[in-house]
Amino acid sequence: MKRSIIAAFYTLLVLLVVSCKPSINTPTPSSGTADFSKYIAVGNSLTAGFADGGLYLEGQKVAFPNLLAEQMKGAGGGAFTSPFFDEAHLNGSGYLKLTGINNGSPVLEEVNDKLAYRNQAGNLIKYTEPIQNLGVPGMRLDLAFIAPFGALNNYFERLLLDAEVGSKSYFNYAINHDHTFFTFWLGNNDVLGFATAGGVVTGPTSQLTDKSTFASLYTAFINELTAKGQNGVIATIPDVTAIPFFTTVTIDALLAGAKAAAPDMASQINAIFIQDKTATVPGFPAGVRQATNEDLVVLNFPTEKLGQPNPEGVFYGLHPANPMEDQYILDKAEVARVKDYVSSYNETIRNIGEEKGLALADVYSYLNQVKSSIIVNGAEINSTFITGGAFSLDGIHLTPKGNALIANLFIREINKTFNAKLSNIDVNKYRGVKFP
């Protein structure tokens, strides 16, 4: 009898425990007032999945529009095709990989097997089948309206029929794609090309797009994409001066490195000298001054040059007679100019988004949060070069983890604006920089 009572007690206890277990309510995906059946993604390298200095298959697969389209499938999303490189040419244009760390500095190697070039001119293997991810690395808003650019940009040339090369603009290419929903993230390169060139303008891809021209062209593009009442998400332009390309190599670090390399002369090494076309310092050559930490050094600055003597025996970067060249420095005046243009571009983007009732993914604000560091499901992510997890080895483009972050930002804005129910992506399923 006693055993029966005990057995009954444990049976009751198990039932109580089971009945008290929390239930996980996974919302049923829905599109709300949006229509995801024909989603297209318009943009540049960030849309295409460019990473580590190149376009290759692994990066293409985790481009944020592909991750977003996957979440749309349960809410009426249709086919979403990207112009993937095939397995035989999976390394595409080639890219950088991390092979080790030497004295605290990363050792990078170019991957140059299984490339997708079809000729000596650098043209990539064609992909002219129907696609929905229209991202083209190097595409600018201003050049999107220039048909001859199709012959100069090998990533866009790849997507065009031979008869269209040089005669069809990216604008016409994009708006001719039937769609019910779109993401639009263009404009980054209209300021990034100038910034990464250290403010040295050498051609159309390194100049700043005029503010009024930007506003006019952006409005024209969005007007066409929404001509039949389509909904979509537009994205602001990041603070390009806050990415690892400009925050990794600092003036203080260069000065410390120069002293460490020449300890016998350390007491005589007191400053880094740079070219600044606006500088007028008494006793210095015209256009030369001492650098400060308000001046941003590009990530690809060849640090081995620092301290090397010229034919006159003057040490590079350590004397005003042999300064660091302008293309390696975005000086503080150029930084201010870049920020001013980004602010103007983003005002245009916000205004057209509000006018058209579009969702706005404020990438500018979000990536500044990432720079300071964010916690996602217990894991810290920031914009520190290599270890931060968000940015790839070129210091500009995103890792798979970074793409997942951006996809979730788009999802949050879609859900909020269109009363949709798309599930977030598990960011920590995706890698940051791949270590050897």
C-alpha positions as CSV (number, residue, x, y, z in Angstrom):
1,M,0.0,0.0,0.0
2,K,2.8,2.4,1.0
3,R,4.6,1.7,-2.3
4,S,1.4,2.5,-4.2
5,I,1.1,5.8,-2.4
6,I,4.7,6.7,-3.2
7,A,4.3,5.7,-6.8
8,A,1.2,7.8,-7.1
9,F,3.0,10.7,-5.5
10,Y,5.9,10.6,-8.0
11,T,3.4,10.2,-10.9
12,L,1.6,13.3,-9.8
13,L,4.9,15.2,-9.3
14,V,6.0,14.4,-12.9
15,L,2.7,15.5,-14.2
16,L,3.0,18.8,-12.3
17,V,6.5,19.4,-13.6
18,V,5.5,18.7,-17.2
19,S,2.5,20.9,-16.9
20,C,4.6,23.8,-15.6
21,K,7.3,23.7,-18.3
22,P,7.3,27.0,-20.2
23,S,6.0,26.9,-23.7
24,I,7.9,28.5,-26.6
25,N,5.5,30.4,-28.9
26,T,7.1,30.8,-32.3
27,P,5.1,33.3,-34.2
28,T,3.8,32.2,-37.5
29,P,5.7,34.1,-40.2
30,S,3.5,36.6,-42.1
31,S,4.2,39.5,-44.5
32,G,1.8,41.9,-42.9
33,T,1.0,44.6,-45.5
34,A,4.1,43.8,-47.6
35,D,4.3,41.3,-50.5
36,F,7.5,39.3,-50.6
37,S,6.5,37.1,-53.5
38,K,8.9,38.9,-55.9
39,Y,11.8,40.4,-53.8
40,I,14.8,42.0,-55.5
41,A,17.9,43.5,-53.8
42,V,19.4,46.6,-55.4
43,G,22.9,47.6,-54.2
44,N,26.6,47.4,-54.4
45,S,29.3,45.1,-52.9
46,L,27.5,45.0,-49.6
47,T,24.5,43.6,-51.3
48,A,26.5,41.2,-53.5
49,G,28.3,39.6,-50.5
50,F,31.8,41.0,-51.4
51,A,34.2,40.3,-48.5
52,D,37.9,40.0,-47.7
53,G,38.8,42.1,-50.8
54,G,37.0,39.9,-53.3
55,L,33.7,38.4,-54.5
56,Y,33.7,34.6,-53.9
57,L,31.1,31.9,-53.5
58,E,31.1,31.6,-49.7
59,G,30.6,35.4,-49.3
60,Q,27.9,35.4,-52.0
61,K,25.9,32.8,-50.1
62,V,25.8,34.7,-46.9
63,A,25.1,38.1,-48.4
64,F,22.4,39.8,-46.3
65,P,19.7,39.7,-49.0
66,N,20.1,35.9,-49.2
67,L,19.7,35.6,-45.5
68,L,16.7,37.9,-45.6
69,A,15.1,36.1,-48.5
70,E,15.4,32.8,-46.5
71,Q,13.4,34.3,-43.7
72,M,10.8,35.6,-46.1
73,K,10.0,32.1,-47.5
74,G,7.6,31.3,-44.8
75,A,5.8,34.6,-45.3
76,G,5.0,34.3,-49.0
77,G,8.5,34.9,-50.3
78,G,9.2,33.5,-53.7
79,A,12.4,32.4,-55.6
80,F,15.5,34.4,-54.8
81,T,18.5,33.7,-57.1
82,S,22.0,35.1,-56.9
83,P,24.6,35.0,-59.6
84,F,26.7,32.5,-57.7
85,F,30.1,31.3,-59.0
86,D,30.1,27.6,-59.7
87,E,32.2,25.2,-57.6
88,A,34.9,25.0,-60.2
89,H,35.4,28.8,-60.0
90,L,34.3,29.2,-56.4
91,N,37.0,31.7,-55.5
92,G,35.6,34.2,-58.0
93,S,37.7,37.3,-58.2
94,G,40.1,36.0,-55.6
95,Y,40.3,37.2,-52.0
96,L,42.4,37.5,-48.9
97,K,42.8,34.9,-46.2
98,L,44.5,35.1,-42.8
99,T,47.5,32.7,-42.6
100,G,48.9,33.8,-39.2
101,I,50.0,36.5,-36.9
102,N,53.6,37.8,-36.9
103,N,54.7,40.0,-34.1
104,G,51.1,41.1,-33.5
105,S,50.5,41.9,-37.2
106,P,48.2,39.8,-39.4
107,V,49.8,37.8,-42.2
108,L,47.5,37.9,-45.2
109,E,47.7,35.8,-48.4
110,E,45.9,36.1,-51.7
111,V,43.7,33.2,-52.8
112,N,44.3,32.8,-56.5
113,D,43.2,29.3,-57.5
114,K,39.7,28.4,-58.9
115,L,39.2,32.0,-60.1
116,A,36.4,33.0,-62.4
117,Y,38.1,35.1,-65.0
118,R,37.2,34.2,-68.5
119,N,39.9,36.3,-70.3
120,Q,43.1,38.2,-69.9
121,A,41.2,41.5,-69.8
122,G,39.8,40.6,-66.3
123,N,36.2,39.8,-67.4
124,L,34.4,37.3,-65.2
125,I,32.4,34.3,-66.3
126,K,29.0,35.5,-67.4
127,Y,25.8,34.9,-65.5
128,T,22.9,36.2,-67.5
129,E,20.1,33.9,-66.2
130,P,17.3,35.6,-64.2
131,I,18.4,36.8,-60.7
132,Q,16.9,38.7,-57.8
133,N,20.1,39.7,-56.0
134,L,21.3,42.6,-58.2
135,G,24.2,43.7,-56.0
136,V,27.2,44.9,-58.1
137,P,30.5,45.6,-56.4
138,G,31.8,49.1,-57.1
139,M,28.4,50.4,-58.2
140,R,27.8,54.1,-57.3
141,L,24.5,55.9,-57.4
142,D,25.9,58.4,-60.0
143,L,27.4,55.8,-62.2
144,A,24.3,53.7,-62.0
145,F,22.8,56.0,-64.6
146,I,25.8,55.9,-66.9
147,A,25.5,53.1,-69.5
148,P,29.2,53.0,-70.5
149,F,30.1,52.0,-66.9
150,G,28.8,48.6,-67.7
151,A,31.9,48.0,-69.9
152,L,34.2,49.3,-67.1
153,N,32.9,47.4,-64.1
154,N,33.6,43.7,-64.6
155,Y,31.0,42.7,-61.9
156,F,28.2,44.4,-63.8
157,E,29.6,43.4,-67.3
158,R,29.2,39.8,-66.1
159,L,25.4,40.2,-65.7
160,L,24.8,41.8,-69.0
161,L,24.2,40.3,-72.4
162,D,27.0,41.1,-74.8
163,A,24.7,43.5,-76.7
164,E,23.9,45.4,-73.5
165,V,27.4,46.0,-72.4
166,G,28.1,49.7,-72.6
167,S,24.6,50.5,-73.7
168,K,22.5,49.5,-70.6
169,S,22.8,51.4,-67.3
170,Y,22.5,49.7,-63.9
171,F,19.4,51.9,-63.3
172,N,17.7,50.5,-66.3
173,Y,18.9,47.0,-65.5
174,A,17.4,47.1,-62.0
175,I,14.1,48.7,-62.7
176,N,13.4,46.2,-65.5
177,H,13.2,43.4,-62.9
178,D,9.6,42.7,-62.0
179,H,9.2,43.0,-58.2
180,T,6.7,43.4,-55.4
181,F,9.3,44.2,-52.7
182,F,12.8,45.5,-52.7
183,T,15.8,46.5,-50.6
184,F,17.9,49.4,-51.8
185,W,21.4,50.1,-50.4
186,L,23.2,52.3,-52.8
187,G,25.3,55.5,-52.2
188,N,28.1,54.1,-50.0
189,N,30.6,54.2,-52.9
190,D,29.7,57.8,-53.7
191,V,31.7,58.8,-50.6
192,L,33.8,55.7,-49.9
193,G,35.9,55.9,-53.1
194,F,37.0,59.4,-52.1
195,A,37.7,58.3,-48.5
196,T,39.7,55.2,-49.3
197,A,41.8,57.1,-51.8
198,G,42.9,59.5,-49.0
199,G,40.9,62.3,-50.6
200,V,43.0,62.1,-53.7
201,V,40.7,62.3,-56.8
202,T,42.0,60.3,-59.7
203,G,38.8,59.6,-61.6
204,P,35.0,59.2,-61.4
205,T,35.2,56.4,-58.8
206,S,37.2,58.5,-56.3
207,Q,35.2,61.7,-56.3
208,L,32.4,62.8,-54.1
209,T,29.0,62.9,-55.7
210,D,27.5,66.3,-55.6
211,K,24.8,66.5,-52.9
212,S,22.0,67.8,-55.1
213,T,22.9,65.3,-57.8
214,F,22.7,62.5,-55.2
215,A,19.3,63.7,-54.1
216,S,17.9,63.9,-57.6
217,L,19.2,60.5,-58.7
218,Y,18.2,58.8,-55.5
219,T,14.7,60.1,-55.8
220,A,14.5,59.1,-59.4
221,F,15.6,55.5,-58.6
222,I,13.1,55.1,-55.7
223,N,10.3,56.6,-57.8
224,E,10.8,53.9,-60.4
225,L,11.1,51.1,-57.8
226,T,7.8,52.2,-56.2
227,A,6.0,53.1,-59.4
228,K,3.4,50.3,-59.0
229,G,3.0,50.8,-55.3
230,Q,5.7,48.4,-54.3
231,N,7.1,48.4,-50.7
232,G,10.7,48.1,-49.7
233,V,13.5,48.9,-47.3
234,I,16.1,51.6,-47.9
235,A,19.3,51.9,-45.9
236,T,21.4,54.8,-44.8
237,I,25.1,55.1,-45.6
238,P,27.5,54.1,-42.8
239,D,30.0,56.5,-41.2
240,V,32.8,55.3,-43.5
241,T,35.4,56.9,-41.1
242,A,34.3,54.5,-38.4
243,I,35.1,51.3,-40.2
244,P,38.3,49.2,-39.5
245,F,39.8,50.5,-42.8
246,F,40.4,53.8,-41.0
247,T,40.5,52.9,-37.3
248,T,43.2,50.1,-37.3
249,V,46.4,51.9,-38.2
250,T,46.7,55.0,-36.0
251,I,49.3,57.8,-35.9
252,D,50.2,56.9,-32.3
253,A,50.7,53.3,-33.3
254,L,53.0,54.3,-36.2
255,L,55.0,56.5,-34.0
256,A,55.4,53.8,-31.4
257,G,56.4,51.3,-34.1
258,A,59.0,53.7,-35.5
259,K,60.6,54.1,-32.1
260,A,60.5,50.4,-31.4
261,A,62.2,49.7,-34.8
262,A,65.0,52.2,-34.1
263,P,65.5,52.3,-30.3
264,D,68.9,54.1,-30.6
265,M,67.0,57.0,-32.3
266,A,63.8,56.8,-30.3
267,S,64.4,60.1,-28.5
268,Q,64.7,61.8,-31.9
269,I,61.5,60.4,-33.3
270,N,58.8,62.8,-32.1
271,A,56.2,63.0,-34.8
272,I,54.8,61.6,-38.0
273,F,54.7,64.0,-41.0
274,I,52.1,63.9,-43.7
275,Q,51.1,65.6,-46.9
276,D,48.1,67.9,-46.5
277,K,47.5,70.2,-49.5
278,T,45.9,72.9,-47.3
279,A,48.8,73.0,-44.8
280,T,51.0,76.1,-44.4
281,V,53.5,75.5,-41.6
282,P,56.4,78.0,-41.3
283,G,59.7,76.2,-41.9
284,F,57.9,73.2,-43.6
285,P,57.5,72.5,-47.3
286,A,54.2,73.7,-48.6
287,G,51.4,71.2,-48.0
288,V,53.2,69.3,-45.2
289,R,52.5,69.2,-41.5
290,Q,52.7,67.1,-38.4
291,A,50.0,64.5,-38.1
292,T,47.5,64.1,-35.2
293,N,45.1,61.3,-34.3
294,E,42.4,63.3,-36.0
295,D,44.1,62.2,-39.3
296,L,43.1,58.7,-40.4
297,V,45.6,56.3,-41.9
298,V,44.3,53.8,-44.4
299,L,44.5,50.1,-43.6
300,N,46.5,49.3,-46.6
301,F,49.3,51.7,-45.8
302,P,52.6,49.8,-46.3
303,T,54.0,50.2,-42.8
304,E,57.4,48.8,-43.9
305,K,57.9,52.2,-45.7
306,L,57.9,54.1,-42.5
307,G,61.5,55.2,-41.6
308,Q,63.0,54.1,-44.9
309,P,65.5,56.7,-46.1
310,N,65.1,58.4,-49.5
311,P,68.2,59.1,-51.7
312,E,69.0,62.1,-49.6
313,G,68.9,60.0,-46.4
314,V,65.7,61.5,-45.1
315,F,63.6,59.0,-43.2
316,Y,60.1,58.5,-44.7
317,G,57.3,59.9,-42.6
318,L,59.6,61.0,-39.8
319,H,60.8,64.3,-41.3
320,P,58.8,67.0,-43.1
321,A,61.1,66.7,-46.1
322,N,59.9,63.1,-46.7
323,P,56.3,63.0,-45.5
324,M,53.7,60.2,-45.9
325,E,51.9,60.7,-49.2
326,D,48.4,62.1,-49.3
327,Q,46.8,58.9,-50.6
328,Y,47.6,57.1,-47.3
329,I,45.9,59.7,-45.1
330,L,42.4,61.0,-44.8
331,D,43.3,64.2,-43.1
332,K,41.1,65.9,-40.5
333,A,39.7,68.4,-43.0
334,E,38.9,65.5,-45.4
335,V,37.3,63.6,-42.6
336,A,35.0,66.5,-41.8
337,R,34.1,66.8,-45.5
338,V,33.3,63.1,-45.8
339,K,31.1,63.3,-42.7
340,D,29.3,66.3,-44.1
341,Y,28.5,64.5,-47.4
342,V,27.4,61.3,-45.6
343,S,25.0,63.4,-43.4
344,S,23.6,65.1,-46.5
345,Y,23.1,61.8,-48.3
346,N,21.4,60.2,-45.3
347,E,19.0,63.2,-45.0
348,T,18.0,62.6,-48.6
349,I,17.5,58.9,-47.8
350,R,15.4,59.5,-44.7
351,N,13.2,62.1,-46.5
352,I,12.4,59.9,-49.5
353,G,11.7,56.9,-47.2
354,E,9.3,59.0,-45.1
355,E,7.6,60.4,-48.3
356,K,7.1,56.9,-49.8
357,G,6.2,55.1,-46.6
358,L,9.3,52.8,-46.9
359,A,11.1,51.0,-44.1
360,L,14.4,52.6,-43.1
361,A,17.3,50.5,-42.0
362,D,19.5,53.0,-40.2
363,V,22.8,51.3,-40.9
364,Y,24.7,54.5,-40.0
365,S,23.5,54.5,-36.4
366,Y,23.6,50.7,-36.1
367,L,27.2,50.2,-37.2
368,N,28.2,53.0,-34.8
369,Q,26.7,50.9,-32.1
370,V,28.7,47.9,-33.4
371,K,31.8,50.0,-33.3
372,S,31.3,50.6,-29.5
373,S,30.4,46.9,-29.1
374,I,27.2,45.0,-28.9
375,I,26.2,41.7,-27.2
376,V,24.2,39.2,-29.2
377,N,23.0,36.1,-27.4
378,G,25.9,36.5,-24.9
379,A,28.6,37.0,-27.6
380,E,30.4,40.3,-28.0
381,I,30.7,41.7,-31.5
382,N,32.5,44.9,-32.5
383,S,34.3,46.5,-35.4
384,T,37.8,45.8,-34.2
385,F,39.9,44.5,-37.2
386,I,40.0,40.7,-37.3
387,T,38.9,40.0,-33.7
388,G,35.7,42.0,-33.6
389,G,33.7,39.6,-35.8
390,A,31.7,42.1,-37.9
391,F,34.2,43.2,-40.6
392,S,36.2,41.1,-43.0
393,L,39.9,41.3,-43.8
394,D,39.5,44.3,-46.2
395,G,38.3,46.4,-43.2
396,I,35.3,47.6,-45.2
397,H,33.0,44.7,-46.0
398,L,31.1,42.4,-43.7
399,T,31.9,38.9,-42.4
400,P,29.1,36.3,-42.5
401,K,28.3,37.3,-38.9
402,G,28.2,41.0,-40.0
403,N,25.8,40.1,-42.8
404,A,23.5,38.3,-40.3
405,L,23.5,41.5,-38.1
406,I,22.5,43.6,-41.1
407,A,19.8,41.1,-42.2
408,N,18.3,41.3,-38.7
409,L,18.3,45.1,-38.8
410,F,16.4,44.9,-42.1
411,I,14.0,42.4,-40.5
412,R,13.3,44.6,-37.5
413,E,12.4,47.5,-39.7
414,I,10.3,45.4,-42.0
415,N,8.3,44.0,-39.1
416,K,7.8,47.4,-37.6
417,T,6.9,49.3,-40.7
418,F,4.7,46.6,-42.5
419,N,3.4,44.8,-39.4
420,A,5.1,41.6,-40.7
421,K,6.3,38.7,-38.6
422,L,9.7,37.6,-39.9
423,S,11.9,35.7,-37.5
424,N,15.4,36.9,-36.6
425,I,18.5,35.1,-37.7
426,D,20.7,33.4,-35.2
427,V,23.8,35.6,-35.7
428,N,26.1,33.3,-33.8
429,K,25.6,30.5,-36.3
430,Y,27.8,32.5,-38.6
431,R,31.5,33.1,-38.5
432,G,33.6,36.3,-38.2
433,V,37.1,36.3,-39.7
434,K,38.3,32.8,-40.5
435,F,41.4,32.0,-38.5
436,P,44.0,29.5,-39.8
